[in-house]
Amino acid sequence: MLTVTKLARRCGVSRTALLYYESIGLMAPPQRTGGNYRCYSEADVERLRAIRAYRNAGLKLEDIRAILAVQSGRRRGDDSRDASRILKRRLMELDAEIEALRSHQHAILQLLGSKALRKAEMITKEKWVSIMRSCGFSEEQMHRWHAEFERSAPEEHQEFLEFLHIPAAEIKTIRNQSRAGA
């Protein structure tokens, strides 16, 4: 005979879950010892393992109750069809959930593939400075380039610096130096 804690550990559930299943009637009230402790049998072990297996399959507690009632012979009629019907319905629900998740996945991939997002990730300040240096620009020439950009198109200069993901404080410094012609 097993205690609550031993049964819960053996079946990989929490003690609280086991007591909850008992309180809602999924587990039959156990025998009691002389000291009024719960005492579970091997049949209880098998029932709790079945509950856990059905929960791992994503079944609702009411569906598990119906299947277990069929298996224990508490329901009459074509009970095997009832259990099969419940499992098939859950399989169809899972198919619908998977389809919804695939739809979300597709939408995210489209967003990741959009030109606006690719452009935003395409270049950084470091990459831009590296390109400018590769073209032979000195530090002084890059400052003159910024000064001309600021003079001729200040709003676009601001947008360009933001596009490079430069922090706001640094953008302010660059633009102030560009206005001063430094």
Summary of the structure (lengths in Angstrom):
residues: 182
radius of gyration: 33.8
end to end distance: 86.5
largest distance: 93.8
contacts: 434
relative contact order: 0.06
helix: 73%
strand: 3%
